[in-house]
């Protein structure tokens, strides 16, 4: 049996609509975590870590300080 794209899409929508909410939530959580992990691995992209800071500027300052301290010291040329 060959299904048209429209028929396949309709069947997928019907299947998703009949899926319990808690299962949909689990599926979506898994998809989000998979995408996030792939982005972190392939592009060294991390989620913003603003927790524990009173404002965004404190988070920016902490990140800059972290980057500065992780750099190898440079030598001054005479």
C-alpha angles and dihedrals in degrees: 000000000000118000123205118231090250092052092048092050091049091051091048091051091049091049092049092047091053093047113104115254093242091055091048089052091052092048093049092047090052092049092049093048091047092052092045092050092048092050091049092049100043102034104022088239117158131190114254112268103209096142116123095023123111093216141004094259091062089053091049092049092049092050093048091048090050092051092047093050093048093056120099111250114259124226121232113236116229 
